[in-house]
Amino acid sequence: MPSKLEQRIEQLEMQIAFQDDTIEQLNQALTDQQWQLDKMTRQLQLLGDKFKEFQPSPIASQAEETPPPHY
């Protein structure tokens, strides 16, 4: 029959193993999120670049519009 000390050591070893597994899962989740964030950042940069390439609208802004004749 194992002594209380042996039982306690075994319990601590199981806790450490569980914590190691949890840390590994959290690390993998963080790595995946960083990859997704990097991908979205690149996509946003590409969209920003494409947006800058658009020609200005041929429609005049409100400030440039001539007021209607009844004003």
ZANUSE-685073 format. One record per residue: x, y, z of N, C-alpha, C in turn; residue in one letter. Coordinates in pm, whole numbers, plus 32768, in hexadecimal, padded with zeros to 4 digits. Last residue first. Layout:
N
@n.c1:X n.c2:Y n.c3:Z ca.c1:X ca.c2:Y ca.c3:Z c.c1:X c.c2:Y c.c3:Z resn:A
...
***
This chain:
71
@n.c1:7329 n.c2:9E97 n.c3:6A8F ca.c1:736D ca.c2:9ECE ca.c3:6B04 c.c1:7398 c.c2:9F5C c.c3:6AED resn:Y
@n.c1:72C3 n.c2:9E29 n.c3:69A7 ca.c1:7262 ca.c2:9E68 ca.c3:6A03 c.c1:72A4 c.c2:9EA0 c.c3:6A82 resn:H
@n.c1:7393 n.c2:9DA6 n.c3:691C ca.c1:736C ca.c2:9E2E ca.c3:68F7 c.c1:730D c.c2:9E72 c.c3:695A resn:P
@n.c1:7476 n.c2:9CFB n.c3:6A03 ca.c1:7407 ca.c2:9CFE ca.c3:69A2 c.c1:73D7 c.c2:9D8F c.c3:698A resn:P
@n.c1:75D7 n.c2:9D40 n.c3:6A10 ca.c1:7553 ca.c2:9D37 ca.c3:6A4F c.c1:74E5 c.c2:9D3A c.c3:69E6 resn:P
@n.c1:76CC n.c2:9C69 n.c3:6990 ca.c1:768A ca.c2:9CE9 ca.c3:6982 c.c1:75FF c.c2:9CDE c.c3:69C2 resn:T
@n.c1:77B6 n.c2:9BB0 n.c3:6A52 ca.c1:7739 ca.c2:9BB6 ca.c3:6A07 c.c1:7702 c.c2:9C45 c.c3:6A03 resn:E
@n.c1:7887 n.c2:9BAC n.c3:6B00 ca.c1:78A2 ca.c2:9BD7 ca.c3:6A77 c.c1:7824 c.c2:9BE7 c.c3:6A24 resn:E
@n.c1:7820 n.c2:9B47 n.c3:6BEA ca.c1:785A ca.c2:9BCD ca.c3:6BEE c.c1:7870 c.c2:9C04 c.c3:6B61 resn:A
@n.c1:77D6 n.c2:9A45 n.c3:6B9F ca.c1:776E ca.c2:9AA6 ca.c3:6BC1 c.c1:77A5 c.c2:9B34 c.c3:6BBE resn:Q
@n.c1:78A8 n.c2:99E4 n.c3:6A87 ca.c1:7881 ca.c2:99E2 ca.c3:6B13 c.c1:7817 c.c2:9A4C c.c3:6B2C resn:S
@n.c1:784E n.c2:9957 n.c3:694B ca.c1:7886 ca.c2:99C2 ca.c3:699D c.c1:7857 c.c2:99B4 c.c3:6A2D resn:A
@n.c1:78A3 n.c2:9825 n.c3:68BD ca.c1:7839 ca.c2:9874 ca.c3:68FC c.c1:7879 c.c2:98DB c.c3:6958 resn:I
@n.c1:7972 n.c2:978A n.c3:6870 ca.c1:7950 ca.c2:97FA ca.c3:6818 c.c1:78E1 c.c2:9852 c.c3:6851 resn:P
@n.c1:7A56 n.c2:9730 n.c3:6976 ca.c1:79D0 ca.c2:9729 ca.c3:693D c.c1:79B6 c.c2:97A1 c.c3:68E2 resn:S
@n.c1:7BAB n.c2:96E1 n.c3:6930 ca.c1:7B45 ca.c2:972B ca.c3:6979 c.c1:7AC0 c.c2:9724 c.c3:692E resn:P
@n.c1:7C0D n.c2:958B n.c3:68FC ca.c1:7C07 ca.c2:9615 ca.c3:68CD c.c1:7B9C c.c2:965E c.c3:691F resn:Q
@n.c1:7CBD n.c2:94AF n.c3:69D6 ca.c1:7C41 ca.c2:94DB ca.c3:6997 c.c1:7C4B c.c2:956D c.c3:696E resn:F
@n.c1:7D9F n.c2:947D n.c3:6A68 ca.c1:7DAC ca.c2:947B ca.c3:69D7 c.c1:7D2F c.c2:94AE c.c3:6990 resn:E
@n.c1:7D52 n.c2:946F n.c3:6B6F ca.c1:7D9D ca.c2:94E5 ca.c3:6B46 c.c1:7DA9 c.c2:94EF c.c3:6AAE resn:K
@n.c1:7CE3 n.c2:9370 n.c3:6B70 ca.c1:7C8C ca.c2:93E3 ca.c3:6B83 c.c1:7CD2 c.c2:9463 c.c3:6B55 resn:F
@n.c1:7DC7 n.c2:92D3 n.c3:6B5D ca.c1:7D68 ca.c2:92D3 ca.c3:6AEF c.c1:7D0C c.c2:934E c.c3:6AF8 resn:K
@n.c1:7E3A n.c2:930A n.c3:6C59 ca.c1:7E82 ca.c2:932C ca.c3:6BDF c.c1:7E24 c.c2:9332 c.c3:6B67 resn:D
@n.c1:7D71 n.c2:92A2 n.c3:6D00 ca.c1:7D94 ca.c2:9330 ca.c3:6D06 c.c1:7DDD c.c2:935D c.c3:6C89 resn:G
@n.c1:7D82 n.c2:9195 n.c3:6CB8 ca.c1:7D07 ca.c2:91E0 ca.c3:6C9E c.c1:7D21 c.c2:9276 c.c3:6CA2 resn:L
@n.c1:7E84 n.c2:915E n.c3:6D16 ca.c1:7E66 ca.c2:9151 ca.c3:6C88 c.c1:7DE7 c.c2:919E c.c3:6C63 resn:L
@n.c1:7E5C n.c2:918A n.c3:6E28 ca.c1:7EBE ca.c2:91DB ca.c3:6DDF c.c1:7EA2 c.c2:91D6 c.c3:6D49 resn:Q
@n.c1:7DA5 n.c2:90BF n.c3:6E5C ca.c1:7D7D ca.c2:914A ca.c3:6E6E c.c1:7DDC c.c2:91A8 c.c3:6E24 resn:L
@n.c1:7E49 n.c2:8FE1 n.c3:6E2E ca.c1:7DD3 ca.c2:8FF7 ca.c3:6DDB c.c1:7DA4 c.c2:9088 c.c3:6DE5 resn:Q
@n.c1:7F07 n.c2:9001 n.c3:6EFA ca.c1:7F32 ca.c2:9004 ca.c3:6E6D c.c1:7EBB c.c2:9020 c.c3:6E11 resn:R
@n.c1:7E5C n.c2:8FE6 n.c3:6FD6 ca.c1:7EA8 ca.c2:9062 ca.c3:6FC4 c.c1:7ED6 c.c2:906F c.c3:6F33 resn:T
@n.c1:7E06 n.c2:8EE0 n.c3:6FB7 ca.c1:7DA5 ca.c2:8F4E ca.c3:6FAA c.c1:7DEA c.c2:8FD3 c.c3:6F96 resn:M
@n.c1:7EFA n.c2:8E5C n.c3:6FE6 ca.c1:7EB5 ca.c2:8E4D ca.c3:6F65 c.c1:7E52 c.c2:8EBF c.c3:6F50 resn:K
@n.c1:7F2E n.c2:8EA6 n.c3:70EF ca.c1:7F8D ca.c2:8ECB ca.c3:7085 c.c1:7F4A c.c2:8EC5 c.c3:6FFC resn:D
@n.c1:7E50 n.c2:8E2C n.c3:7168 ca.c1:7E61 ca.c2:8EBD ca.c3:7170 c.c1:7EC1 c.c2:8EEE c.c3:7103 resn:L
@n.c1:7E88 n.c2:8D1E n.c3:7135 ca.c1:7E10 ca.c2:8D5B ca.c3:70FE c.c1:7E1A c.c2:8DF4 c.c3:70FE resn:Q
@n.c1:7F74 n.c2:8D06 n.c3:71CB ca.c1:7F77 ca.c2:8CEB ca.c3:713B c.c1:7EFF c.c2:8D2C c.c3:70F8 resn:W
@n.c1:7F10 n.c2:8D3C n.c3:72C8 ca.c1:7F74 ca.c2:8D96 ca.c3:728F c.c1:7F7C c.c2:8D84 c.c3:71F8 resn:Q
@n.c1:7E68 n.c2:8C60 n.c3:72E9 ca.c1:7E2F ca.c2:8CE7 ca.c3:72E5 c.c1:7E91 c.c2:8D4A c.c3:72A9 resn:Q
@n.c1:7F26 n.c2:8B8F n.c3:72EF ca.c1:7EBF ca.c2:8B94 ca.c3:7286 c.c1:7E84 c.c2:8C20 c.c3:7279 resn:D
@n.c1:7FB2 n.c2:8BD6 n.c3:73D9 ca.c1:7FF8 ca.c2:8BCF ca.c3:7358 c.c1:7F95 c.c2:8BD9 c.c3:72E5 resn:T
@n.c1:7EE5 n.c2:8BB9 n.c3:7493 ca.c1:7F22 ca.c2:8C3C ca.c3:747F c.c1:7F6C c.c2:8C41 c.c3:73FA resn:L
@n.c1:7EB8 n.c2:8AA6 n.c3:7480 ca.c1:7E4C ca.c2:8B04 ca.c3:7462 c.c1:7E84 c.c2:8B8F c.c3:7445 resn:A
@n.c1:7FB0 n.c2:8A47 n.c3:74D5 ca.c1:7F83 ca.c2:8A2A ca.c3:744D c.c1:7F13 c.c2:8A8A c.c3:7424 resn:Q
@n.c1:7FAF n.c2:8AA4 n.c3:75DC ca.c1:8018 ca.c2:8AD1 ca.c3:7581 c.c1:7FED c.c2:8ABA c.c3:74F0 resn:N
@n.c1:7ED9 n.c2:8A11 n.c3:7643 ca.c1:7ED1 ca.c2:8AA4 ca.c3:763D c.c1:7F39 c.c2:8ADD c.c3:75DD resn:L
@n.c1:7F47 n.c2:8910 n.c3:762E ca.c1:7ECC ca.c2:8932 ca.c3:75E5 c.c1:7EBD c.c2:89C9 c.c3:75D8 resn:Q
@n.c1:8021 n.c2:892A n.c3:76DC ca.c1:8038 ca.c2:890A ca.c3:764F c.c1:7FBD c.c2:892D c.c3:75FB resn:E
@n.c1:7F9B n.c2:8959 n.c3:77CD ca.c1:7FF6 ca.c2:89C0 ca.c3:7798 c.c1:800F c.c2:89A7 c.c3:7704 resn:I
@n.c1:7F1A n.c2:8862 n.c3:77E8 ca.c1:7ECC ca.c2:88DD ca.c3:77DB c.c1:7F22 c.c2:894D c.c3:77A0 resn:T
@n.c1:7FF5 n.c2:87B7 n.c3:7809 ca.c1:7F9A ca.c2:87A4 ca.c3:7798 c.c1:7F4A c.c2:8824 c.c3:777F resn:D
@n.c1:805E n.c2:881C n.c3:78F9 ca.c1:80B0 ca.c2:881B ca.c3:787F c.c1:8058 c.c2:880F c.c3:7803 resn:D
@n.c1:7F87 n.c2:87E7 n.c3:79A2 ca.c1:7FAC ca.c2:8872 ca.c3:7988 c.c1:8003 c.c2:887C c.c3:790A resn:Q
@n.c1:7F8E n.c2:86CE n.c3:79A2 ca.c1:7F16 ca.c2:8715 ca.c3:7973 c.c1:7F38 c.c2:87A5 c.c3:7950 resn:F
@n.c1:808A n.c2:86A7 n.c3:7A16 ca.c1:806F ca.c2:8674 ca.c3:798F c.c1:7FF6 c.c2:86BB c.c3:7953 resn:A
@n.c1:805B n.c2:871A n.c3:7B10 ca.c1:80C0 ca.c2:8754 ca.c3:7AB7 c.c1:80A9 c.c2:8726 c.c3:7A28 resn:I
@n.c1:7F9B n.c2:866A n.c3:7B73 ca.c1:7F7A ca.c2:86F8 ca.c3:7B61 c.c1:7FDC c.c2:873B c.c3:7B01 resn:Q
@n.c1:8030 n.c2:8580 n.c3:7B80 ca.c1:7FBC ca.c2:8586 ca.c3:7B27 c.c1:7F94 c.c2:8617 c.c3:7B0D resn:M
@n.c1:80EC n.c2:85CA n.c3:7C41 ca.c1:811A ca.c2:85A7 ca.c3:7BBB c.c1:80A7 c.c2:85AD c.c3:7B57 resn:E
@n.c1:8044 n.c2:85E9 n.c3:7D1E ca.c1:808B ca.c2:865E ca.c3:7CE8 c.c1:80BD c.c2:8642 c.c3:7C5A resn:L
@n.c1:7FF6 n.c2:84DE n.c3:7D41 ca.c1:7F91 ca.c2:8544 ca.c3:7D24 c.c1:7FD3 c.c2:85C1 c.c3:7CE7 resn:Q
@n.c1:80ED n.c2:846C n.c3:7D80 ca.c1:80A6 ca.c2:8440 ca.c3:7D08 c.c1:803C c.c2:84A6 c.c3:7CDF resn:E
@n.c1:811E n.c2:84EF n.c3:7E72 ca.c1:817A ca.c2:8502 ca.c3:7E01 c.c1:8136 c.c2:84DA c.c3:7D7F resn:I
@n.c1:804A n.c2:8486 n.c3:7F08 ca.c1:8053 ca.c2:8517 ca.c3:7EF1 c.c1:80AE c.c2:8535 c.c3:7E7A resn:R
@n.c1:808D n.c2:837A n.c3:7F0E ca.c1:800F ca.c2:83A4 ca.c3:7ED2 c.c1:8012 c.c2:8439 c.c3:7EAF resn:Q
@n.c1:817F n.c2:838A n.c3:7F9A ca.c1:817F ca.c2:8358 ca.c3:7F11 c.c1:80FF c.c2:8381 c.c3:7EC8 resn:E
@n.c1:811A n.c2:83EA n.c3:808C ca.c1:817C ca.c2:8439 ca.c3:8043 c.c1:817F c.c2:840C c.c3:7FB1 resn:L
@n.c1:807A n.c2:8318 n.c3:80E1 ca.c1:803C ca.c2:839A ca.c3:80C2 c.c1:809A c.c2:83F2 c.c3:8070 resn:K
@n.c1:80EA n.c2:81E9 n.c3:8039 ca.c1:80E1 ca.c2:8245 ca.c3:80AA c.c1:80A0 c.c2:82C7 c.c3:807F resn:S
@n.c1:803E n.c2:80D8 n.c3:7F9F ca.c1:8093 ca.c2:814F ca.c3:7F98 c.c1:807D c.c2:81AA c.c3:8012 resn:P
@n.c1:8055 n.c2:7F8A n.c3:8000 ca.c1:8000 ca.c2:8000 ca.c3:8000 c.c1:8059 c.c2:807C c.c3:8000 resn:M
***
